Amino acid sequence: MAHPTSLMIIGAILFGLGATGFLTRRNMIVMFLCTEIMFQGVLVNLVGMGMMHGNLEGQVLGIFVLVIAAVEAGLGLAIVVMMYRRRGTLDAESWRQMRG
C-alpha cells in the first residue's frame, strides 16, 4: 500500500505535466489529453488525502471526479470533431479568432 504523501507527490507531478502540456501544445487533441492528465492528478491527490485522513471521502470524491471526466471527455471529443469538420485542422491558433 502506498504512502499518502507519495500519492500526493505523484498527483502533483501528473497535474503539473498536464498543465505544462496544455499551455505549450497547439494541437487540440493533445490539449484535450492534457486536461485528462490533470483530472487524473487531482484524482490521485483525492485518494491520497482520503488515506491521510483515514476515511473514504477522498475515494468518493474521486469517483465523482471520474464521472465528471467521462462526461467532459465525451463532450470535448464531440467539440473537437465538429471543429475539425469545419476548418479541416486541429491547430488551436486557427481557432483563435471566432466569428459570432
Backbone as CSV, one residue per row, in Angstrom:
resi,resn,N_x,N_y,N_z,CA_x,CA_y,CA_z,C_x,C_y,C_z
1,MET,0.844,-1.177,0.000,0.000,0.000,0.000,0.888,1.238,0.000
2,ALA,0.555,2.185,-0.831,1.377,3.386,-0.999,1.154,4.352,0.168
3,HIS,2.170,5.109,0.439,2.097,6.132,1.473,1.337,7.337,0.915
4,PRO,0.474,7.989,1.705,-0.318,9.103,1.189,0.523,10.255,0.638
5,THR,1.660,10.513,1.256,2.497,11.606,0.763,3.043,11.302,-0.621
6,SER,3.431,10.057,-0.857,3.935,9.712,-2.184,2.829,9.798,-3.228
7,LEU,1.601,9.435,-2.863,0.479,9.589,-3.790,0.232,11.055,-4.131
8,MET,0.354,11.917,-3.141,0.126,13.338,-3.387,1.230,13.937,-4.249
9,ILE,2.449,13.454,-4.085,3.545,13.927,-4.938,3.333,13.470,-6.372
10,ILE,2.920,12.219,-6.557,2.645,11.712,-7.906,1.494,12.485,-8.539
11,GLY,0.460,12.783,-7.757,-0.668,13.563,-8.263,-0.255,14.962,-8.677
12,ALA,0.618,15.593,-7.886,1.096,16.931,-8.228,1.936,16.898,-9.502
13,ILE,2.748,15.860,-9.664,3.555,15.722,-10.876,2.654,15.539,-12.095
14,LEU,1.633,14.684,-11.965,0.707,14.485,-13.079,-0.010,15.783,-13.442
15,PHE,-0.464,16.501,-12.436,-1.146,17.766,-12.706,-0.214,18.765,-13.368
16,GLY,1.019,18.840,-12.882,1.998,19.758,-13.483,2.327,19.402,-14.916
17,LEU,2.484,18.107,-15.203,2.740,17.683,-16.583,1.563,18.014,-17.491
18,GLY,0.352,17.789,-16.995,-0.825,18.114,-17.787,-0.947,19.607,-18.051
19,ALA,-0.703,20.415,-17.041,-0.787,21.870,-17.212,0.294,22.369,-18.168
20,THR,1.495,21.821,-18.051,2.570,22.219,-18.964,2.241,21.836,-20.395
21,GLY,1.750,20.633,-20.590,1.372,20.195,-21.927,0.246,21.021,-22.504
22,PHE,-0.728,21.378,-21.675,-1.859,22.179,-22.151,-1.410,23.566,-22.586
23,LEU,-0.486,24.144,-21.838,-0.049,25.510,-22.145,0.956,25.579,-23.284
24,THR,1.648,24.481,-23.579,2.690,24.541,-24.606,2.286,23.955,-25.943
25,ARG,1.273,23.141,-25.990,0.881,22.495,-27.250,-0.215,23.269,-27.935
26,ARG,-0.301,23.103,-29.278,-1.317,23.804,-30.044,-2.320,22.861,-30.688
27,ASN,-2.045,21.570,-30.682,-2.980,20.604,-31.232,-4.101,20.377,-30.218
28,MET,-5.337,20.463,-30.680,-6.470,20.395,-29.759,-6.627,19.007,-29.131
29,ILE,-6.258,17.952,-29.840,-6.332,16.610,-29.261,-5.332,16.488,-28.104
30,VAL,-4.131,16.997,-28.284,-3.118,16.941,-27.219,-3.564,17.790,-26.035
31,MET,-4.154,18.947,-26.309,-4.661,19.787,-25.224,-5.767,19.064,-24.454
32,PHE,-6.613,18.377,-25.173,-7.690,17.604,-24.572,-7.117,16.492,-23.686
33,LEU,-6.117,15.787,-24.175,-5.496,14.716,-23.383,-4.783,15.277,-22.153
34,CYS,-4.220,16.459,-22.271,-3.547,17.077,-21.125,-4.540,17.440,-20.020
35,THR,-5.753,17.855,-20.400,-6.757,18.103,-19.361,-7.144,16.805,-18.660
36,GLU,-7.146,15.701,-19.397,-7.430,14.411,-18.773,-6.315,14.019,-17.797
37,ILE,-5.072,14.312,-18.143,-3.958,14.037,-17.237,-4.087,14.883,-15.968
38,MET,-4.530,16.130,-16.121,-4.742,16.971,-14.940,-5.853,16.404,-14.057
39,PHE,-6.940,15.908,-14.665,-8.001,15.268,-13.889,-7.465,14.066,-13.119
40,GLN,-6.616,13.264,-13.754,-6.073,12.086,-13.077,-5.150,12.489,-11.922
41,GLY,-4.414,13.584,-12.092,-3.589,14.082,-10.992,-4.430,14.497,-9.800
42,VAL,-5.552,15.160,-10.064,-6.467,15.542,-8.983,-7.049,14.295,-8.321
43,LEU,-7.370,13.299,-9.119,-7.928,12.059,-8.582,-6.934,11.367,-7.644
44,VAL,-5.682,11.290,-8.044,-4.665,10.654,-7.190,-4.493,11.455,-5.904
45,ASN,-4.542,12.787,-5.984,-4.440,13.615,-4.780,-5.633,13.398,-3.855
46,LEU,-6.828,13.238,-4.420,-8.005,12.993,-3.585,-7.891,11.668,-2.846
47,VAL,-7.422,10.645,-3.533,-7.242,9.343,-2.881,-6.173,9.444,-1.795
48,GLY,-5.096,10.154,-2.066,-4.046,10.345,-1.065,-4.540,11.101,0.160
49,MET,-5.361,12.128,-0.059,-5.911,12.873,1.075,-6.880,12.018,1.880
50,GLY,-7.656,11.187,1.187,-8.546,10.281,1.906,-7.779,9.296,2.765
51,MET,-6.676,8.782,2.221,-5.842,7.859,3.001,-5.189,8.570,4.182
52,MET,-4.791,9.822,3.967,-4.121,10.571,5.027,-5.063,10.818,6.210
53,HIS,-6.327,11.089,5.905,-7.292,11.368,6.974,-8.013,10.120,7.462
54,GLY,-7.767,8.973,6.843,-8.321,7.718,7.310,-9.809,7.548,7.063
55,ASN,-10.329,8.170,6.009,-11.747,7.983,5.697,-11.910,7.758,4.195
56,LEU,-13.133,7.518,3.787,-13.409,7.207,2.386,-13.905,8.412,1.590
57,GLU,-13.902,9.591,2.174,-14.410,10.766,1.471,-13.574,11.103,0.237
58,GLY,-12.280,10.898,0.307,-11.417,11.155,-0.851,-11.731,10.214,-2.003
59,GLN,-11.984,8.946,-1.675,-12.322,7.978,-2.715,-13.692,8.280,-3.330
60,VAL,-14.650,8.682,-2.515,-15.983,9.018,-3.021,-15.901,10.242,-3.924
61,LEU,-15.179,11.245,-3.507,-14.999,12.430,-4.339,-14.201,12.084,-5.594
62,GLY,-13.284,11.137,-5.482,-12.538,10.664,-6.650,-13.436,10.014,-7.680
63,ILE,-14.410,9.237,-7.235,-15.373,8.637,-8.170,-16.190,9.728,-8.847
64,PHE,-16.560,10.754,-8.105,-17.278,11.886,-8.684,-16.440,12.573,-9.757
65,VAL,-15.152,12.754,-9.495,-14.247,13.363,-10.480,-14.148,12.472,-11.722
66,LEU,-14.116,11.147,-11.536,-14.089,10.242,-12.692,-15.341,10.389,-13.553
67,VAL,-16.492,10.555,-12.923,-17.734,10.750,-13.681,-17.678,12.064,-14.449
68,ILE,-17.220,13.116,-13.811,-17.089,14.412,-14.483,-16.102,14.307,-15.642
69,ALA,-15.003,13.586,-15.448,-14.010,13.423,-16.522,-14.595,12.653,-17.697
70,ALA,-15.431,11.664,-17.433,-16.046,10.901,-18.519,-16.997,11.769,-19.326
71,VAL,-17.795,12.570,-18.649,-18.704,13.487,-19.347,-17.918,14.513,-20.143
72,GLU,-16.866,15.047,-19.546,-16.031,16.039,-20.231,-15.350,15.424,-21.445
73,ALA,-14.952,14.166,-21.339,-14.300,13.504,-22.470,-15.257,13.362,-23.637
74,GLY,-16.493,12.973,-23.376,-17.474,12.836,-24.452,-17.802,14.157,-25.106
75,LEU,-18.058,15.175,-24.307,-18.372,16.492,-24.862,-17.173,17.108,-25.567
76,GLY,-16.012,16.990,-24.959,-14.809,17.571,-25.565,-14.469,16.924,-26.890
77,LEU,-14.582,15.624,-26.966,-14.292,14.936,-28.218,-15.295,15.322,-29.296
78,ALA,-16.566,15.467,-28.928,-17.572,15.900,-29.906,-17.269,17.299,-30.430
79,ILE,-16.839,18.191,-29.557,-16.497,19.554,-29.984,-15.281,19.544,-30.889
80,VAL,-14.275,18.738,-30.555,-13.069,18.672,-31.386,-13.405,18.116,-32.770
81,VAL,-14.241,17.087,-32.845,-14.628,16.529,-34.144,-15.394,17.574,-34.961
82,MET,-16.292,18.307,-34.321,-17.042,19.347,-35.011,-16.121,20.445,-35.534
83,MET,-15.143,20.841,-34.744,-14.216,21.880,-35.164,-13.343,21.386,-36.320
84,TYR,-12.946,20.129,-36.286,-12.135,19.585,-37.377,-12.940,19.544,-38.678
85,ARG,-14.193,19.199,-38.588,-15.027,19.161,-39.790,-15.241,20.552,-40.378
86,ARG,-15.281,21.568,-39.526,-15.493,22.936,-40.031,-14.256,23.519,-40.699
87,ARG,-13.101,23.368,-40.083,-11.881,24.009,-40.590,-10.903,23.052,-41.234
88,GLY,-10.987,21.784,-40.937,-10.056,20.820,-41.505,-8.713,20.781,-40.814
89,THR,-8.600,21.416,-39.658,-7.353,21.412,-38.899,-7.675,21.392,-37.411
90,LEU,-6.735,20.891,-36.632,-6.890,20.892,-35.180,-5.916,21.851,-34.506
91,ASP,-5.329,22.745,-35.269,-4.412,23.734,-34.724,-5.210,24.790,-33.969
92,ALA,-4.893,24.988,-32.702,-5.647,25.922,-31.868,-5.478,27.365,-32.347
93,GLU,-4.360,27.682,-32.978,-4.147,29.045,-33.469,-5.152,29.422,-34.554
94,SER,-5.569,28.451,-35.354,-6.532,28.765,-36.403,-7.923,29.019,-35.832
95,TRP,-8.152,28.608,-34.607,-9.438,28.836,-33.957,-9.399,30.015,-32.998
96,ARG,-8.324,30.754,-32.974,-8.189,31.860,-32.042,-9.260,32.926,-32.279
97,GLN,-9.490,33.261,-33.526,-10.476,34.281,-33.836,-11.783,33.587,-34.234
98,MET,-12.763,33.675,-33.367,-14.055,33.052,-33.615,-15.031,34.088,-34.163
99,ARG,-15.875,33.636,-35.048,-16.895,34.517,-35.592,-18.198,34.290,-34.852
100,GLY,-18.992,35.370,-34.694,-20.233,35.265,-33.944,-21.445,35.079,-34.755
